[in-house]
Amino acid sequence: METRPGGTRERILDAAGVIFARRGFKAATVRQIAEASGANIAAVSYYFRSKQGLYRAVLEDLLAGGFEKFPADMGIDASAGPEDRLRAFVRSFFYRLLSREGWGGYEGKARLIAKEFSDPSSAMGKAVEKHILPHKRMLVQIISDLLGPDAAQETVLRCAFSIIGQCLYYVLARPVIDRIAPEGAPAEDRIEALADHVIRFSLGGIARLKTSFQAASQQIVKERA
């Protein structure tokens, strides 16, 4: 996210988000964050008590701000069909990950979020409960609606993980993509194209699975007849 107007606490959060994303929790120091924010170490201690407390606050601030700016339904009606709801979900995720108003891609705070998804720290516990689980349930419901009643819950979950994995790949693998296919590197001006590809690819796979489930069910009915 872009630096926000505000007081010392907000400046510290913004600076800490950038430094934690670039350096990681262990390598980042409170002194570096204080200097980058124009505050002093005592101010960091006053607002956050410790580096761990600051990291937890940064993670909460990033997730809360990202989901508020780009809600997973992107404002569509709750009665919309599952394809439209999936489209909104994927687009919102890409805007959170790659846009400057979101987490800014690999060179921004999205790298911190992506790392927490792949290797969660102790700070991720409350964030998962508050932010991630509700969105997991939303995506699972969308996929269940797309697959129909013949789909096993395990299959639904695998589809959900596959969709999330496609989106996160564009952040985690950005350095590799830049080297092997720079013309396809994720960037803010490509968000819609990337989201459209993931949506089409995912809907195609889900439709293929649904066809196979229906065929299997019909075969069982025939065998029992």
Summary of the structure (lengths in Angstrom):
residues: 225
radius of gyration: 20.4
end to end distance: 60.5
largest distance: 78.0
contacts: 685
relative contact order: 0.11
helix: 76%
strand: 0%
